[in-house]
Amino acid sequence: MLENYSSNATTAKIRAKYAQLFTQEDYRELAALRTVPEAAEYISRSARFREAFAEVDPNTIHRGFLEELLYRENFETYIRLCKFQGLDKQPFFGFLIRRSEIDCILSIINRINSSLDRTYLSDLPGYLIKYLTIPVMELSLSQTYEDLVAGLKGTRYGKVLKKIPVREDGRADYTECELRLRTAYYEELLEQAEKEFSGSVSEELKTIILREIDCRNIINAYRMKSYFGYSPEEIKRRSLKYYEIGKKNMERLYEAADSETMMDMVNHTIYGKNSPDTDNIEVEINSVKIRRLRHYLTGSTNAPVALYAFIILCDIEVSNLVHIIEGIRYGVEAAAIEAQLITL
């Protein structure tokens, strides 16, 4: 267990990067632009992404490459921060690599289920490959679910996926695969937060992780109830079994008569307090999450806490930027774009 993790230099470095994140005014100015090259030019001049665009001409950049640049900068920022003061020597700090591996595996499963012929190779982010612990290039050639599981033999993911039954058509249920992989991911993350750290570091990390799970469960439950009419039991079965607000409180949300009732109940929890007035469940829940993450980032002297909170904020920022770029591409009005952004 690591007893001393104030790592003031790392925390200071993270806060300096945090100060570079896009503000609400930045988003407003960006959303008001009318072409993707204009958006690329605006982003390229920001302190946050200036280095990433050093050898790129914003006026000729393809929209897909622009978005990949943003995701790559997020990942490389994470790598740089983990290497600073040797944080990457502890298993917990591999959290983004493990999450990326799961995303790769799920993309391959989706390709197999969609009968697409090896198309994942062209979509694989090249900057990830050298950091992954799984043979993703070989795995991307899998033609069946059993091929994929065989390729993952001996890994943490193979142990999870081999327990999922294969249908007669050689495929496995995507939702079940995702649920089990993410359950194992969070189980390992919580265990590492407990064993590798102590005191306030451990407690703050576990709280952030559990609230992240709560937000995922609430958003997914709302979608299942609102769009697919799933029963409370089906929602429970498809949700992660870890809770910050408690199992009973979460299951009360699942048991709400309809999605409107559920949201009214959410508004009486910590995830509805001072939330923005919006019909978008993801915007509402994640806006509250941002507020808590910023509290931990600016108030904690613990590097693991600051780093984990910061990376989630970076993910949300890039999600916002991609949403703006897509909105500009399709000629969506600036006000409509802004309404879907996750901000304070």
Secondary structure, 3 states (H helix, E strand, C coil): CECCCCCHHHHHHHHHHHCCCCCHHHHHHHHCCCCHHHHHHHHHCCCCCCHHHCCCCCCCCCHHHHHHHHHHHHHHHHHHHHHHHHHHHCHHHHHHHHHHHHHHHHHHHHHHHCCCCCCHHHHCCHHHHHHCCCCHHHHCCCCCHHHHHHHCCCCHHHHHHCCCCCCCCCCCCHHHHHHHHHHHHHHHHHHHHHHHECHHHHHHHHHHHHHHHHHHHHHHHHHHHHHCCCCHHHHHHCCCCCCCCCHHHHHHHHCCCCHHHHHHHHCCCCCCCCCCCCCCHHHHHHHHHHHHHHHHHHHCCCHHHHHHHHHHHHHHHHHHHHHHHHHHHCCCCHHHHHHCCCCC
